[in-house]
């Protein structure tokens, strides 16, 4: 399938296309096999996970219109600090104690921290807290507990009341993972690639001599003759064989 030209390997695309065309059925079967494995993993072995999100508004209440802009800028600057505090044990420890009582949560602070993600849009005073769990209702309770504990703790920590819960988390029974369609597509692609790789490797390991060039360039042998394919006795014909000899010349023999 490949040739060496000036010590460089050149792939014969025509040969490759013929191999793929010849092994198309096998490639399709490997794609189906990959899809079956991906479906089995997604539907049987992977546990569905659900997410719930609560929104927190960082905004101080100021009666003075002139000072409103400065206060707003101060709130924007402190948001990064709030995002960091939301995932610290000072907030998660009370949350863990609360959800263990209400939802019989079996995780630790470490697992709770890995389940929580905090996001914020640039120049926005809203911080979104998203919790992912294998139970949709537990995820919702954890998100709401974080928002409630944070709004109380931050008053004592920062000596300021500028946190308001805008949106409470609600249970969403639509799983966010695994992505079954994506896994199915990945399984098909991987299966097809395996099928193609097997065909290419099988051809590369094939030691069948296909032309005179291989004998001359790779093995350093001379071509002594060619015998055509002979069919059944009914259509058998005489074949002329020419033997090439450098010193003697050509000898013609009848078979």
Residue pairs with C-beta under 8 A, 6 or more apart in sequence:
1 11
1 12
1 15
1 16
1 19
1 200
1 203
1 204
2 9
2 10
2 11
2 12
2 204
3 9
3 10
3 12
4 10
15 203
16 200
19 199
19 200
19 203
20 27
20 196
20 199
22 199
23 195
23 199
26 195
26 198
26 199
27 192
27 195
27 196
27 199
28 195
29 195
30 191
30 192
30 194
30 195
30 198
31 188
31 191
31 192
31 195
32 191
33 191
34 187
34 188
34 189
34 190
34 191
34 192
34 194
35 184
35 187
35 188
35 191
36 187
37 187
37 191
38 183
38 184
38 186
38 187
38 188
39 180
39 183
39 184
39 187
41 183
42 178
42 180
42 183
42 184
43 180
46 177
46 178
47 134
48 134
48 175
48 177
48 178
49 132
49 133
49 134
49 175
49 176
49 177
50 132
50 133
50 134
50 135
50 136
50 139
50 171
50 172
50 173
50 174
50 175
50 176
51 130
51 131
51 132
51 133
51 139
51 172
51 176
52 130
52 131
52 136
52 139
52 140
52 142
52 143
52 169
52 170
52 171
52 172
53 128
53 129
53 130
53 131
53 143
53 167
53 169
54 128
54 129
54 143
54 144
54 146
54 147
54 165
54 167
54 168
54 169
55 126
55 127
55 128
55 129
55 165
55 166
55 167
56 82
56 126
56 127
56 128
56 129
56 147
56 150
56 151
56 163
56 164
56 165
56 166
57 125
57 126
57 127
57 163
57 164
57 165
57 166
58 75
58 76
58 78
58 79
58 82
58 125
58 126
58 127
58 162
58 163
59 72
59 75
59 125
59 162
59 164
60 71
60 74
60 75
60 160
60 161
60 162
61 161
61 162
62 68
62 71
72 125
75 125
75 162
76 123
76 125
78 158
79 120
79 125
79 127
82 127
82 150
82 154
82 163
83 118
83 120
83 127
85 91
85 150
85 154
85 157
86 116
86 118
86 127
86 129
86 146
86 150
87 113
87 116
87 118
89 109
90 153
90 157
91 146
91 149
91 150
91 153
92 109
92 112
92 113
92 116
92 146
93 109
94 149
94 153
95 112
95 142
95 145
95 146
95 149
96 105
96 107
96 108
96 109
96 112
98 145
98 149
99 105
99 138
99 141
99 142
99 145
100 106
102 141
103 135
103 137
103 138
103 141
103 142
105 112
105 138
105 142
107 115
112 142
115 131
115 132
115 133
115 139
115 142
116 129
116 130
116 131
116 142
116 146
117 129
117 130
117 131
117 132
118 127
118 128
118 129
118 130
119 127
119 128
119 130
120 126
120 127
120 128
126 166
129 143
129 146
129 147
130 143
131 139
131 140
131 142
131 143
131 146
131 169
132 139
132 176
132 177
133 139
133 142
136 171
136 172
136 173
137 171
139 169
139 171
140 169
140 170
140 171
140 172
143 169
144 168
144 169
147 165
147 168
147 169
148 165
150 163
151 163
151 164
151 165
154 160
154 163
155 161
155 163
209 215
212 223
215 221
215 222
215 223
216 222
216 223
222 244
222 246
223 244
224 243
224 244
225 241
225 242
225 243
225 244
226 241
226 242
227 239
227 241
227 255
228 239
230 236
230 237
230 239
238 254
238 255
239 255
240 252
240 253
240 254
240 255
241 252
241 253
241 255
242 250
242 251
242 252
243 250
243 251
243 253
244 250
245 251
